[in-house]
């Protein structure tokens, strides 16, 4: 058998037999040892301080960028706001809304107009001061002064934003500005609807 290249005479004939499965079975009464992981008994400590910091910054950012205008106009059939190409943004202030029917201070009706004009009985100072409006504006100034005393950041600026219908006579606007001036409001802004050039 010297010619046999694989030398089959030396190979054990039972080499390909399968082992007996009984050899791998657990003995009765034998308990398997469970390897404990080194992380098994440790409690996970999660720090949420950094996450709270991120949320705080996001909250401040969202509140600051929530709106770029602090003046709200409620839709009304009696109010048609004029158009403008002005680029100046509105700022937080006391709002006077003037329609052909009434004058409102921060959406609260103050005086009813007759045919788009202030009645003579509500005027004084040679027809320039509107009596009911003067009292309401003075109360608003006192309210803002009290807020300023509690919080210096909310300082009284003396700004009135006038939201006027485009058909309100200029005489009424002059009377409103005169009355507001007597109530410590010295700066006037007229709200307009922005249009393209």
C-alpha positions in Angstrom: 0.0 0.0 0.0 2.9 2.3 -0.5 1.2 3.6 -3.6 -1.7 5.0 -1.6 -1.3 8.8 -1.7 -3.7 9.4 1.2 -2.4 6.7 3.4 -5.9 5.4 4.3 -4.5 2.6 6.3 -3.7 4.9 9.2 -7.1 6.7 9.3 -9.4 5.6 12.1 -12.6 4.2 10.4 -14.8 5.7 13.2 -13.6 9.3 12.8 -16.8 10.6 11.2 -19.1 9.0 13.9 -21.2 11.5 15.9 -20.5 11.8 19.7 -23.0 10.5 22.2 -25.4 13.4 23.3 -25.6 11.9 26.7 -22.0 13.1 27.3 -23.2 16.7 27.2 -26.4 16.4 29.3 -26.4 17.9 32.8 -26.2 15.5 35.7 -29.3 15.4 38.1 -28.9 17.8 41.0 -26.3 19.9 39.2 -27.0 23.6 39.3 -25.6 25.8 36.5 -23.5 28.6 37.7 -24.8 31.9 36.4 -22.1 34.4 35.6 -23.0 37.8 37.0 -22.4 40.7 34.8 -20.3 43.5 36.4 -23.1 45.9 35.4 -26.0 43.8 36.7 -26.3 45.2 40.2 -25.4 48.8 39.4 -28.1 51.4 39.3 -28.2 53.7 36.4 -27.9 57.3 37.5 -29.2 59.8 34.9 -28.4 63.4 35.2 -31.1 65.6 33.7 -29.6 69.0 34.6 -28.0 69.4 31.2 -31.2 68.5 29.5 -33.2 71.1 31.6 -30.6 73.7 30.7 -31.2 73.1 27.0 -35.0 73.2 27.4 -34.7 76.5 29.4 -32.7 78.1 26.6 -35.1 76.8 24.0 -38.1 78.1 25.9 -36.6 81.6 26.2 -35.7 81.6 22.5 -39.3 80.5 21.5 -40.9 83.1 23.7 -38.8 85.8 22.3 -39.4 84.8 18.7 -43.0 83.9 19.1 -44.2 87.1 17.5 -42.6 90.1 15.9 -45.6 92.3 16.4 -47.3 93.1 19.8 -50.4 94.7 18.3 -53.4 92.6 17.6 -56.2 93.7 15.3 -59.6 92.0 15.8 -61.5 91.7 12.5 -64.5 94.0 12.3 -66.8 95.2 9.6 -66.5 98.7 11.0 -62.7 98.8 10.7 -60.8 99.1 7.4 -57.1 99.8 8.2 -55.2 101.9 5.7 -52.3 100.5 3.7 -48.7 101.6 3.8 -45.2 100.5 2.7 -43.6 101.5 6.0 -41.0 99.1 7.3 -41.3 100.0 11.0 -42.5 97.2 13.3 -45.2 97.8 16.0 -44.2 97.8 19.6 -45.9 97.1 22.9 -48.1 100.1 23.8 -51.6 101.3 24.7 -53.9 100.8 21.7 -56.7 103.1 20.7 -59.0 101.7 18.0 -61.1 104.3 16.1 -63.9 103.2 13.8 -66.8 105.2 12.3 -69.0 104.0 15.2 -66.8 104.2 18.4 -63.5 104.7 20.1 -62.0 101.8 22.0 -59.1 101.7 24.5 -57.5 98.2 24.4 -60.7 96.7 22.9 -62.9 98.3 25.6 -65.5 100.7 24.1 -65.1 104.2 25.6 -67.3 106.5 23.5 -69.9 106.1 20.7 -69.5 108.3 17.6 -72.4 110.0 15.8 -72.0 109.9 12.0 -68.2 109.4 12.4 -67.9 112.4 14.8 -67.6 113.0 18.5 -70.8 114.5 19.9 -70.6 118.1 21.2 -71.7 117.1 24.7 -68.5 114.9 25.0 -66.1 117.7 24.0 -64.4 120.5 25.9 -61.4 122.8 25.5 -62.8 124.5 22.4 -64.0 121.2 20.9 -60.6 119.5 21.1 -60.6 117.4 24.2 -62.8 114.2 24.5 -63.9 114.1 28.1 -64.8 110.3 28.4 -61.5 109.4 26.7 -59.5 111.6 29.0 -60.7 109.8 32.1 -60.0 106.3 30.6 -56.5 107.3 29.4 -55.6 108.8 32.8 -56.7 105.5 34.5 -54.5 103.6 32.0 -51.5 105.9 32.9 -52.0 105.2 36.6 -52.2 101.5 35.9 -49.0 101.5 33.9 -47.3 103.6 36.6 -48.2 101.0 39.2 -46.8 98.3 37.0 -43.6 100.3 36.6 -43.2 100.7 40.4 -43.4 96.9 40.8 -41.2 96.1 37.8 -38.8 98.7 36.5 -38.4 96.8 33.2 -42.0 97.6 32.3 -41.4 101.3 32.2 -44.2 103.7 31.1 -43.1 105.0 27.6 -46.1 107.2 26.9 -46.7 105.5 23.5 -50.2 105.3 22.0 -50.8 103.1 18.9 -53.8 104.4 17.0 -55.6 101.8 14.9 -57.9 103.9 12.8 -60.4 103.2 10.0 -59.2 104.8 6.8 -62.5 106.8 6.6 -62.3 108.4 10.1 -62.2 112.2 9.7 -58.9 113.8 10.5 -60.7 116.1 13.0 -61.4 113.1 15.2 -57.8 111.9 15.1 -56.7 115.4 16.1 -59.1 115.4 19.0 -57.8 112.0 20.1 -54.2 113.1 19.9 -54.9 116.2 21.9 -56.7 114.3 24.6 -54.0 111.6 24.8 -51.4 114.4 25.1 -53.2 115.7 28.2 -53.0 112.2 29.7 -49.1 112.0 29.5 -49.1 110.1 26.2 -46.6 112.0 24.1 -45.7 109.5 21.3 -48.2 108.4 18.6 -47.9 105.5 16.2 -50.5 104.8 13.6 -51.0 101.1 12.7 -51.2 100.4 9.0 -51.4 97.3 6.9 -48.0 96.7 5.1 -48.2 96.3 1.3 -45.6 95.7 -1.3 -44.0 98.6 -3.2 
